[in-house]
């Protein structure tokens, strides 16, 4: 009897093919997992930039309502328009930026906006300057570190304002945000 050649694959060939398929599947699964992790990181970074832009826009909106201070040349300038005040204080918990300006929204005729940057992130509150404790809203999380400094008319930077120096006035405000991943972004506004 002669052995007839059989068509098909041997058991060994099937096992090799299944092993190769399993290896390719694992590699594909790892690549897909890496893709999902990269996508998640990209979404987080995008959200951080959106949050930073929102905080910058919020402060810019509040700064546009400020009126100029009275100057030595024209002491009635700020009073005729209802002079605004900007105060930047440092304490053990971070920095507090307070803006006070004329407003028809409150009975006292003045509005106080407070930004506080500390270990818990950046918060914002607005209310009647005459009294009452306004609600506090978070703007940035604790992973973002915020700081401010004021540019004076003599070209120096101060981390607290007013400093009590005669003839000095605030000309600019810089806001710096240290984001996760050693990224830092800053914005500078001209003050009235």
C-alpha positions in Angstrom: 0.0 0.0 0.0 1.2 3.3 -0.8 0.8 6.3 1.4 -1.3 8.9 -0.1 -0.3 12.5 0.5 -2.9 14.1 2.7 -3.9 17.8 2.2 -4.1 20.1 5.2 -2.0 21.1 8.1 -0.3 19.1 10.8 -0.9 19.7 14.5 2.5 21.4 14.8 1.7 23.9 12.0 -1.7 24.7 13.6 0.0 25.3 17.0 2.7 27.6 15.4 0.0 29.6 13.6 -2.1 30.0 16.8 1.0 31.1 18.7 1.8 33.8 16.1 -1.8 35.0 16.2 -1.7 35.2 20.0 1.5 37.2 19.9 0.1 39.6 17.3 -3.1 40.0 19.3 -1.1 40.9 22.5 1.0 43.4 20.6 -2.2 45.0 19.1 -3.8 45.2 22.5 -0.7 46.9 24.0 -0.6 49.4 21.1 -4.3 50.1 21.6 -3.8 50.6 25.3 -0.9 53.0 24.7 -3.1 54.9 22.3 -5.9 55.3 24.9 -3.4 56.5 27.6 -1.9 59.0 25.1 -5.4 60.2 24.3 -6.3 60.6 28.0 -3.1 62.7 28.6 -3.8 64.9 25.6 -7.4 65.5 26.9 -6.0 66.4 30.4 -3.5 68.8 28.9 -6.1 70.4 26.7 -8.4 70.8 29.7 -5.6 72.5 31.6 -5.0 75.0 28.8 -8.8 75.7 28.6 -8.9 76.3 32.4 -5.9 78.6 32.3 -7.4 80.6 29.4 -10.7 80.8 31.3 -8.9 82.2 34.4 -7.0 84.7 32.3 -10.3 85.8 30.6 -12.0 86.1 34.0 -9.3 88.4 35.4 -9.1 90.4 32.1 -12.9 91.0 32.4 -12.6 92.2 35.9 -9.6 94.5 35.1 -11.4 96.2 32.3 -13.9 97.7 34.8 -11.2 99.4 36.8 -11.0 103.2 36.6 -7.7 105.2 36.9 -6.4 106.4 40.3 -6.1 110.1 41.0 -2.6 111.3 40.0 -0.6 114.1 41.5 -1.0 116.0 38.2 -4.8 115.7 38.2 -6.1 114.7 41.7 -9.8 114.9 40.5 -9.2 112.4 37.6 -9.9 109.2 39.5 -12.5 110.7 41.8 -14.7 112.0 39.0 -14.9 108.5 37.4 -15.0 106.7 40.7 -11.4 105.5 41.3 -10.8 101.8 41.6 -8.3 100.1 43.9 -6.1 97.1 43.3 -4.6 95.4 46.3 -2.1 92.5 46.2 -1.3 90.8 49.5 0.8 87.8 50.5 0.1 85.7 53.5 1.0 82.2 54.7 -1.6 80.7 52.4 -0.6 82.3 49.1 -1.6 85.6 47.5 -4.8 87.5 47.4 -5.6 90.0 44.7 -8.5 92.3 45.5 -10.1 94.7 43.0 -12.6 97.3 44.1 -14.6 99.4 41.7 -17.8 101.4 41.2 -20.8 99.2 40.5 -24.5 99.7 40.2 -25.2 96.1 41.1 -24.8 96.6 44.8 -26.4 98.9 47.3 -23.1 100.4 48.5 -22.2 101.4 44.9 -18.9 99.4 45.1 -18.0 95.9 44.0 -15.2 93.9 45.5 -13.7 91.1 43.5 -11.2 88.8 45.2 -8.9 86.2 43.7 -7.1 83.9 46.1 -4.2 81.7 45.0 -3.0 79.1 47.5 -2.5 75.4 48.1 -6.1 74.7 47.1 -5.7 76.4 43.7 -7.2 79.6 42.4 -10.6 80.8 43.7 -12.7 83.8 42.7 -15.5 85.7 44.5 -17.4 88.9 43.9 -19.8 90.8 46.1 -20.8 94.1 47.7 -17.8 96.0 49.0 -19.9 97.3 51.8 -20.4 93.9 53.5 -21.5 90.4 53.3 -19.5 87.3 52.6 -19.7 86.4 48.8 -19.8 82.9 47.5 -16.3 81.5 46.5 -15.9 79.7 43.2 -12.9 77.6 42.1 -11.2 78.7 38.9 -8.1 76.4 38.9 -7.3 73.2 40.7 -4.5 72.6 43.2 -2.2 71.2 40.6 -1.9 74.7 39.0 0.1 77.2 41.1 -0.8 80.8 40.5 1.1 84.0 41.4 0.8 87.7 40.6 3.2 90.6 40.7 2.6 94.3 39.9 4.8 96.4 37.6 5.4 99.9 39.0 6.0 103.1 37.1 9.7 103.0 38.0 10.0 99.6 36.2 10.3 97.5 39.3 8.2 94.4 40.1 6.4 94.0 43.5 4.8 90.9 44.9 2.6 93.0 47.2 0.8 96.3 46.5 0.3 99.0 47.6 3.8 99.2 49.0 3.6 102.7 50.5 6.2 104.3 48.3 5.6 107.9 47.5 5.1 108.7 43.8 4.8 105.1 42.8 1.8 103.8 40.9 0.9 100.4 39.5 1.2 100.2 35.7 0.8 96.5 35.0 -0.3 93.2 36.5 1.3 89.9 35.6 -0.3 86.6 36.3 1.8 83.4 36.2 0.5 79.9 36.2 2.8 76.9 36.8 1.1 74.0 35.2 1.8 70.3 35.7 4.7 69.0 33.6 7.0 72.0 34.4 5.0 74.2 31.9 4.7 77.9 32.9 2.5 80.5 31.3 2.1 84.1 32.1 0.0 87.1 31.0 0.6 90.8 31.5 -2.2 93.5 31.6 -1.8 97.2 31.4 -3.5 98.9 34.4 -5.4 102.3 34.0 
